Amino acid sequence: MEERNINRYDFDSSYVRTRLTLNQYVSRTFGWMFMGLMVTFLLAAVLAMSGLVVYFFMNPYIPMALLIAEVAVVLIMSAGILKRSVGVTRMLFTIYSILNGIVFSVYFVAYGVADLIIIFGLTALFFGAFALYGRFTKTDLSKLRPLLIGGLIFLLIAGLLMLLFNLSAMERTICMVGIVVFLCFTAYDTQKIKANYEYFYGDEVMLQKASIYSALQLYLDFINLFLYLLRFLGRGRSSR
């Protein structure tokens, strides 16, 4: 705490001039999430339409390097948040958005732009509905955490098995589970924004860092929901 008090005013002056209300804090958190999504999808579209995506994936080691880099950035953001500056936290979030944009450029090649726009719209609709529920519900959603962790473990194991065996007959079921899990995570992570606000209220530096970290969690919820919807609906169209 002493170390944080020394650097108490190492943050945006807007945080100094006024005490953010909960609604303002939630809005800024979702603003960061939206910024990350725009960086990811716009970069992916530019790389795909310009043909530069080929240069990133013509070497089989680059996709693996991108995956390792993404995991590393998330782990770094998750660890040492008390000691890291606000600027570094924001930079890591932006780097992750860029890395994911490179990865997502593949989807702009594999799917039509119209399909991606429709799935993005559906994702935003479902995500928004569950985010609103998480924001305003009086139910304690922290009780869902064990079930959500179990769902993540199931999806991870299912993903590994699909790499080893032909489980295409189960893919739609797995996608449905993924959609439910990340919709519930959306409500859960939205409610956590309020918890962080109340816990760190009065410590503007930690509020900002917690906001960026919450934005990352919501960003991941949106991205995973988008991917499972894309697999579920995209596969359905191709099978007709």
Secondary structure, DSSP 4 states (H G I P E B T S, - for coil): -HHHHHTTT-S-HHHHHSPPPHHHHHHHHHHHHHHHHHHHHHHHHHHHHHTTHHHHHSSTHHHHHHHHHHHHHHHHHHS-TTTS-HHHHHHHHHHHHHHHHHHHHHHHHHS-HHHHHHHHHHHHHHHHHHHHHHHH--S-GGGGHHHHHHHHHHHHHHHHHHHHS--GGGHHHHHHHHHHHHHHHHHHHHHHHHHHHHHHTT-HHHHHHHHHHHHHHHHHHHHHHHHHHHHHHHHHHHH-
